[in-house]
Amino acid sequence: MNDPMKTAGEVLRKLISENYSSQEEFAFDFGADVRTINRYVNNGINKIDIVYRLAMFFNVEFTYFFIEDNTTKTVLQKF
Amino acid sequence: MTRAEKIVQFIKEAFELLNIDYENFFYYYDSDDNSRYEYPLILPNGKLDMNAVSYAAEILGMNVEDILSRKNSIIFDKLEKYPYIKHRRFLKEAHKASFMTNSYETIHLMEAIFDISLEHLYQKKYDYSDVGKRLVDKLVEINRYIPGTIHEGETLCDLLISTNTFCHFDEITDMVESFLSMGERAKDLFIKAVHSRINTDEILEYNFLVTVLGIRDYQTPTMYLYYDILIKVKDEYSNITDDAFYSVVLFHNERYFCPWWCKEFIFNKELAQRYIDVFPEAKGRMREYAIRTLDFECSFIWSDDLLTPEEQKIWNETDWLGKEGLAYQNPRFENKTVFAYVEKTDAELGEDAEAAKVLRTYCGPQKAGGLSSIKRVTFSEWLDQSGKEYIERMNKLISYKISYNYPERLERAMRSSGGNGNE
C-alpha cells in the first residue's frame, strides 16, 4: 500500500485540476499560500485536520483522500 | 464628582456605547511585573490631560470641544447612523445564547435584574463526554487509512472539544449593509485624503471609521492610520490601485465580524457574495465555522508525545525566539497536537443542519456552488509594481509610528508636561 499521505496529495492534485485553472487560483480560494499547496501536492499531506479541511472544501468524505483510485478517476461530488 | 471626572466618565461611556475597546487604546503592558496599567486621563494635580483627551477625540471621531461639553447627542447619532455598531452587542448575546439550552435567556434575565452572576446554572447543549467516546471510535476508523494514528497503549491528554452553532438575528442584514458601506466610505475618504483634501467633518468621520474598522497598513499592523498620520505618509499610497487597496490597507477588525453566525445571512446568498467580493479572505473563516457546526473539533496530545519533566523544563526556559529552533533540532519539541473531527448526529445538528450544509457549499469551489472569490493583487505584487523597497517603506512608516503612536505619545506628553494639564 502506498504512503497514505502521498495518496492524499495526489488526490488533491486531481481535485484542483478539475475545479481550478491553477494551483494559485485554488490557493487563494482556499485561503492558503500557494507554496503550501504545492508542498501538499508534491510531498503529501501529513496532518489529519488539513485533509479534513480539504474534504470539507471539496465536499467529499475524509476517507476519499486515501483511496488510490481517486488519484485518477473523475470526482462525482455530492451536492 | 469634579468636572474632569465627569468628562472622563463621558469618554469611557462613549467607548462602551460605541463598542470600542477602551483598554486597547488606554492600557499598556508592563513586562517587568507582567501586568496591565491604565493611563490616567486625570493628572496628579486633578486636571485633565489634554493630550489624552485629544487622543480620545481622535479615536471617537469627535471634536475636543464636544467631549469637554459632554455632547451625548453625537454618540447617539453615531449609533443611529451605523447599525453595525448599534446591534453589535446584541449579536454577541444572541450568538452566546445559541450555545446554551433554552433556560439561558431566563437565567440571563435574572442576572440582569439582580446584578449577579449565575453562570454556573448555564446548561450547554451538548454531552461532551459522549463526544469524547465517539472520538476514540473515529480515531480507530482513521487508523485504518492512516496507520499510526492510534498510539497503542497510550491515552489522550489535554482533550479539548469545541463546536459552533448558528443563531437567529433579524438585524444582521442591516449590520452587514452598514459594515460594507462603512468600508466603502472609509476607502473613499482615504483615497480623497491621499490625493486631495478632506474637510473637518470628513476628518472626524474618517477617524471614527479608522477606529471601528481597525484601518492599518500591511507593514505596520499595530498603527492605526488616523488622519494626522495618513497625511504624513500619504506618498506611500499615492499609486495604490483599486484591486490592491485591501492588500495594502488592512481593515483589521473585519476578522472579528462573523455575520455567518446568523442563519439570516447564510440564507441570503446575494448578501454573502457581496461580502466575499469585498473580503474574500472571509471565505476561509466561513469554512472554519462550517467545519465546527457540522462536527465537534477535538484536539489532544497522545501521552507518549507529552514532554518529560526535564524536556518541559528546557522548553519553559527557552525564549520564544528559540523555541522554533529547538523544535527543528529535536522532534520531541515539535507541536504534537492532534486535531480530529467527530460528526454531529442529526439530533445534535437539530435546526442547524440546513444552514450548516449551505455554509459548507458556500465555502467550496464556485463550480460546486461556492461563493466566488476574485484574487487580488497581493501586497508584494503591488510593491513590485510600484517600485518601492520593502524595508525602506517599512522603516518610513515605523519612524512615524514611533513619533506618533500611543501609548508612547501619552507617556512622553506626561513626562514633558511634568504632570501639569491645562484643564
Contacts between the chains, C-beta under 8 A, distances in Angstrom:
chain1	res1	chain2	res2	distance
A	4	B	145	5.7
A	4	B	146	5.0
A	4	B	147	7.7
A	5	B	146	7.4
A	19	B	365	4.1
A	19	B	367	5.2
A	19	B	368	7.2
A	20	B	365	7.0
A	24	B	375	7.6
A	25	B	375	6.6
A	28	B	280	7.4
A	28	B	373	6.7
A	28	B	375	4.4
A	29	B	283	6.9
A	29	B	365	6.8
A	29	B	366	7.7
A	29	B	370	7.7
A	29	B	373	5.3
A	30	B	284	7.0
A	31	B	281	6.3
A	31	B	283	6.5
A	31	B	284	2.8
A	31	B	287	7.4
A	47	B	339	7.5
A	48	B	142	6.4
A	48	B	146	7.0
A	48	B	149	7.2
A	48	B	338	6.8
A	48	B	339	6.4
A	48	B	340	5.9
A	49	B	339	3.6
A	49	B	340	7.5
A	49	B	341	7.6
A	52	B	291	7.2
A	52	B	339	7.6
A	52	B	340	7.9
A	52	B	341	5.4
A	53	B	287	6.9
A	53	B	291	6.8
A	56	B	287	6.4
A	56	B	290	6.8
A	56	B	291	5.4
A	56	B	294	7.8
A	56	B	360	6.3
A	56	B	363	7.2
A	56	B	364	8.0
A	57	B	287	6.4
A	57	B	363	6.4
A	57	B	364	5.3
A	57	B	365	7.5
A	58	B	364	6.3
A	58	B	365	7.0
A	58	B	368	7.6
A	59	B	360	6.7
A	59	B	361	7.1
A	59	B	364	5.4
A	59	B	368	6.1
A	62	B	142	7.8
A	62	B	341	7.8
A	63	B	145	5.7
A	66	B	145	4.0
A	66	B	146	6.9
A	77	B	368	5.9
A	79	B	361	7.4
A	79	B	368	6.7
A	79	B	369	6.7
